[in-house]
Structure formats: C-alpha cells, structure tokens
Amino acid sequence: MLKINIDKKTAKRVALNIFYPLLAFAIALAVWAVAAKIKSNAQVLPMPDVVLDRFFALGSEKGFWLSVCATLIRTAICFITSFVLALMLASLAGLFNPLHRILSPLVSILRAAPTVAVILILYAFTDSDTMAIAVGFLIAFPLMYSAFYSAIVEVDRDLLKMAKLYNVRAVDRIRFIYLPCIADGLFDTGRATLSLTLKVVVASEILANVARSIGGKIQVAYASYDASYLLAWTLVAIVFSFVLEWIVAILKKVWEVARCRG
C-alpha cells in the first residue's frame, strides 16, 4: 500500500511539473496572439503560428547546426573557464581572507558593469569571436565567485575543527565535508549562470555581428526586417537555454543519487 501511495505522489508531482510549464506557455502564446492581433502588422509582430512554422523549419536550413554549435561552444568555453577559475579563487579566498579583500572590489566592479558597455569596450580591442567569449566570462565569473565564496565560508566550522582534531587528510575533508556542503550551491549557481552566459554570448554576437552564430542570424534577420525569422531564432536561443539548464538539473540529480548510494 505504501508503494502505491508513493507512486501516486510521484505521478502527481510529475504531472504538475508538466502541466504548469505548458499552462505558462499557453498563456504566453495567448498574450502574444492578442498583441499581434491588436498591432495588426506582421512586419512588426507576426502571429505565433507564423513564427513557430519558421522555428520548426530552421532545422533544415543550411548552416543552422553550425551556427548553433558555434554559439554553444563559445558558451561552454565561457562557462567552464569561469566556473573553474571562480571555484579555485573562492576556495583560496576562503582560506586566506586577504585574497578575498583584494578580489571583492574587483568582482563588485565586474558585476556592476553594464553588459553593453563591456561589449563595446572589448569590441575595440579584440576580434568578434574572442570578444563574445570574453564578455561571457566577465559576466559569469563574478556571479559564480560570489556564490562559491559564500558557500565555502558557510561550511560548518565545527566539522572542520573535528576533522583537524582527528588529522583528517585534506583530500578527505574536501570529499566528505566541503563537497557535500557546497554541492547544491555549485549546481544551482551553475544552472542559473549557464543560461545567463548563453544570453550574454548571443547579445555579444548580435552587436559584433559574429558570422555563423545564433546572434549573427538574429542580426541578419533584424537587418532584413524579417520579424518572423528574428523571433524564430530568438526561440532557438530560449530553447537551448532551457536545454542547458535541464542538463545541469539532471547532473544535480545524478550527484544526489550517487551521494545517497555512497
């Protein structure tokens, strides 16, 4: 009987997790359709069905996957570099407070800098491809550093004192104390920052008109006054943003299962 109750609860939770996103999507489409009807100008705001038709047709367009993969590779480079460097520096700053005092104002400046201003400044010094990667890094790094540092310094000090008292090896401290305590923060911050990084990279590609990229395709659509094509590529960016978040969520689930079994 208990197993049946658990299965019913699980099925209900899964159904609700599917229902609410679909409801939100339906509401968004309804508002979009009403706005398009009121505007009554397909060159400015086409109907949802027109954009969705263009969206599903993009997969067969020449160069589609090359453009998508190029943007995703730039995003991955930005994210992985930011993640590793932020985790390394946050770990060192957690051990040596003077380092955090040095990094903190620099991180605050980067976090407060307007994205468009950063893009325009870097555009004057680097090529388009490098600029898109650099901007993504400069936006993602300060967010992850701040989150990682907060998670590290909030690790239970009593556990650390006990580990020191019993001469627990540094590797075991990291594995059995630090990682379990900060893992949720790493995954949650990574999930939010990864989708943000994709958006920033696409924005950089648009302003720099990077060839073979999602942003470059959006820029081409804008220059040709093709609103349905522009919105279709915007949907591509949104879809892949959700896909990246979903991948991180799956990795978090895998980690949680592995930790429970371990």
C-alpha positions in Angstrom: 0.0 0.0 0.0 2.8 2.4 0.9 4.5 1.8 -2.5 1.2 2.6 -4.3 0.9 5.9 -2.3 4.4 6.8 -3.2 3.8 6.1 -6.9 0.7 8.2 -6.9 2.5 11.1 -5.3 5.3 10.8 -7.8 2.9 10.6 -10.7 1.1 13.7 -9.4 4.3 15.7 -9.0 5.5 14.7 -12.5 2.1 15.7 -13.9 2.1 19.1 -12.2 5.7 19.7 -13.3 4.5 19.2 -16.9 1.1 20.9 -16.5 2.3 24.3 -15.1 5.1 24.9 -17.8 2.5 24.0 -20.5 0.0 26.4 -18.9 2.6 29.2 -18.8 3.5 28.5 -22.4 -0.2 28.6 -23.4 -0.7 31.9 -21.6 2.3 33.4 -23.2 1.1 32.3 -26.7 -2.4 33.7 -26.0 -1.0 37.1 -24.9 1.3 37.1 -27.9 -1.6 36.3 -30.3 -3.8 39.1 -28.8 -0.9 41.6 -29.0 -0.2 40.6 -32.7 -3.9 40.9 -33.5 -4.1 44.4 -31.9 -0.9 45.5 -33.7 -2.1 44.0 -36.9 1.3 44.4 -38.6 3.1 41.1 -39.4 6.3 43.0 -40.2 6.5 44.2 -36.6 4.8 41.4 -34.6 3.7 38.3 -36.6 1.2 35.8 -35.2 2.7 32.9 -33.1 1.8 30.2 -35.7 3.9 32.0 -38.3 6.9 32.2 -36.0 6.5 28.6 -34.9 6.4 27.5 -38.6 9.7 29.4 -39.2 11.1 27.9 -36.0 10.5 24.3 -36.9 11.7 24.9 -40.5 15.1 26.2 -39.2 16.4 22.7 -38.6 16.6 22.1 -42.3 18.2 25.4 -43.0 21.8 25.3 -44.3 24.2 26.3 -41.6 21.7 26.1 -38.8 23.5 23.5 -36.7 26.9 25.1 -37.4 25.6 28.4 -36.1 24.0 26.8 -33.0 27.1 24.7 -32.2 29.4 27.7 -32.6 27.4 29.7 -30.0 27.1 26.7 -27.7 30.9 26.2 -27.9 31.5 29.8 -27.0 29.1 29.5 -24.1 30.8 26.3 -22.9 34.2 27.9 -23.0 33.0 30.9 -21.1 31.2 28.8 -18.5 33.8 26.2 -17.9 36.6 28.8 -17.6 34.5 31.0 -15.3 33.4 28.0 -13.2 36.9 26.6 -12.7 38.6 29.9 -12.0 35.8 31.1 -9.7 35.9 27.9 -7.7 39.7 28.0 -7.4 39.8 31.6 -6.3 36.8 31.3 -4.0 38.5 28.3 -2.3 41.8 30.2 -1.8 39.9 33.2 -0.7 38.0 31.1 1.9 41.4 30.0 3.3 43.2 33.4 3.0 40.9 36.3 3.8 43.3 39.0 2.5 42.9 37.5 -1.0 39.1 37.9 -0.7 39.6 41.5 0.3 41.6 42.1 -2.8 39.2 40.2 -5.2 36.0 41.5 -3.6 36.1 45.1 -5.1 37.2 43.8 -8.5 34.3 41.3 -8.5 31.9 44.0 -7.5 33.0 46.2 -10.3 32.6 43.5 -12.9 29.2 42.6 -11.5 28.0 46.2 -11.7 29.4 47.0 -15.1 26.7 47.4 -17.8 26.9 44.4 -20.2 26.5 46.6 -23.4 29.4 48.9 -22.2 31.6 45.8 -21.6 30.8 44.6 -25.1 31.5 47.9 -26.8 34.8 48.3 -24.9 36.1 44.9 -25.7 34.9 45.2 -29.3 37.5 47.9 -29.8 40.4 45.7 -28.7 39.5 42.1 -29.8 38.1 40.3 -32.7 34.4 39.3 -32.7 34.8 35.7 -31.6 37.2 36.5 -28.8 35.0 39.4 -27.7 31.9 37.2 -27.3 33.8 34.7 -25.2 35.5 37.4 -23.1 32.2 39.2 -22.4 30.6 35.9 -21.3 33.5 35.2 -18.9 33.4 38.7 -17.4 29.6 38.4 -16.7 29.7 34.8 -15.4 32.8 34.9 -13.3 31.8 37.5 -10.7 28.4 35.8 -10.2 30.0 32.4 -9.6 32.8 33.7 -7.5 30.5 35.4 -5.1 28.2 32.4 -4.8 31.0 29.9 -4.4 32.8 32.0 -1.8 29.6 32.4 0.3 29.0 28.6 0.1 32.6 27.8 1.2 32.8 30.2 4.1 29.4 28.9 5.4 30.7 25.3 5.7 30.1 24.1 9.3 33.2 25.2 11.3 32.6 22.5 13.9 33.0 19.8 11.3 36.3 21.4 10.1 37.6 21.6 13.7 36.7 18.0 14.3 38.5 17.0 11.1 41.6 18.9 12.1 41.5 17.4 15.6 41.4 13.9 14.1 44.0 14.7 11.5 41.7 14.0 8.5 43.5 14.3 5.2 42.9 17.4 3.1 41.5 15.2 0.3 39.0 13.6 2.6 38.0 17.0 4.0 37.2 18.2 0.5 35.4 15.0 -0.4 33.4 14.4 2.8 32.9 17.9 4.2 33.3 20.6 1.6 31.7 19.0 -1.4 28.5 17.8 0.3 28.1 21.2 1.9 28.6 23.3 -1.2 27.4 21.0 -4.0 23.8 22.3 -4.0 25.2 25.9 -4.3 27.5 24.9 -7.1 24.8 23.2 -9.2 22.1 25.9 -8.6 24.5 28.8 -9.3 25.9 26.9 -12.3 22.4 26.3 -13.7 21.4 29.9 -13.5 24.7 31.3 -14.7 24.9 28.9 -17.7 21.7 30.1 -19.2 22.7 33.7 -18.5 26.0 33.1 -20.1 24.3 31.9 -23.3 22.2 35.1 -23.4 25.2 37.3 -22.9 27.1 35.4 -25.6 24.2 35.8 -28.0 23.9 39.5 -27.2 27.7 39.9 -27.9 27.3 38.1 -31.2 24.4 40.4 -32.2 26.3 43.6 -31.5 29.5 42.3 -33.1 27.6 40.6 -36.0 29.6 37.3 -35.5 29.3 35.1 -38.5 27.9 31.5 -38.0 26.2 32.1 -34.7 22.8 32.5 -33.2 23.4 36.1 -32.6 24.7 36.6 -36.2 21.5 35.1 -37.5 19.4 37.4 -35.3 21.4 40.4 -36.6 20.8 39.3 -40.2 17.0 38.9 -39.6 16.9 42.4 -38.0 18.9 43.9 -40.9 16.4 42.4 -43.4 13.3 43.4 -41.4 12.2 39.8 -41.2 10.4 39.7 -37.8 9.3 36.1 -38.0 12.8 35.0 -38.8 14.2 37.1 -35.9 11.7 35.7 -33.4 12.3 32.1 -34.7 16.0 32.5 -33.9 15.2 34.1 -30.6 13.1 31.0 -29.8 16.2 28.9 -30.7 18.2 30.8 -28.1 15.5 30.3 -25.5 15.1 26.6 -26.2 18.8 25.9 -25.9 18.9 28.0 -22.7 16.3 25.7 -21.2 18.2 22.6 -22.5 21.4 23.7 -20.8 19.5 24.3 -17.5 17.9 20.9 -17.9 21.3 19.2 -18.3 22.6 20.8 -15.1 19.5 19.8 -13.3 20.0 16.2 -14.5 23.6 16.3 -13.3 22.5 17.5 -9.9 20.0 14.6 -9.7 22.8 12.2 -10.6 25.0 13.7 -7.9 22.3 13.4 -5.3 21.7 9.7 -6.2 25.4 8.9 -6.1 25.8 10.7 -2.8 22.9 8.7 -1.3 24.3 5.4 -2.5 27.8 6.3 -1.4 
